[in-house]
Amino acid sequence: MPDIFETATILTERLRMEPFAIAHAPALNAINNEPQVMEFLTFGKPETQDETLNKIRQVRERWQTLHFGWWALIRVDTEDIIGAACLQHVANDPAAPLEIGWRLTGSATGKGYATEAGKAAASYAFDIIGLDQVIAVAHQNNIASHRVMERIGMRFRGIETHYNEPCKTYVLQKSGL
């Protein structure tokens, strides 16, 4: 049987998306400690190295059982980890629909990386997992993420409660990518 950690690696024009690995922990922890990155995710609360390692272990277990999860975003020209992207059940609730999502270090924002990673995650959902649609959710004030969703081709569905708060919710049909 193929190794999911190898087969789920995605190459885009500028990024290599690798399923989370322990080796990614220092860079992911640094990103998850940037207040502007975490503003809409944890209200700016920093993440300890142990919390990052535990999340990576959980994500790796999900990759093995579900065949989707979080990817580290690595620039192919520099080999720098600049963020993360996901395909996961909203709030990790197995009954919830699958969402795509992303987060980038501050120095990588505004360069199209989130759009590139979001499109790749959606393609993985459609072509590998076999979904007909994915959603993306974001805090109502997270304008940058709303714009990424629109650039991906997602359509605004409405304000819905996810992660215990009202979120703008967008949807992308397989035929729309």
Secondary structure, 3 states (H helix, E strand, C coil): CCCHHHHCCEECCCEEEEECCHHHHHHHHHHCCCHHHHCCCCCCCCCCHHHHHHHHHHHHHHHHHHCCCEEEEEECCCCCEEEEEEEEEHHHCCCCCEEEEEEECHHHCCCCHHHHHHHHHHHHHHHHHCCCEEEEEEECCCHHHHHHHHHHCCEEEEEEEECCEEEEEEEEEHHHC
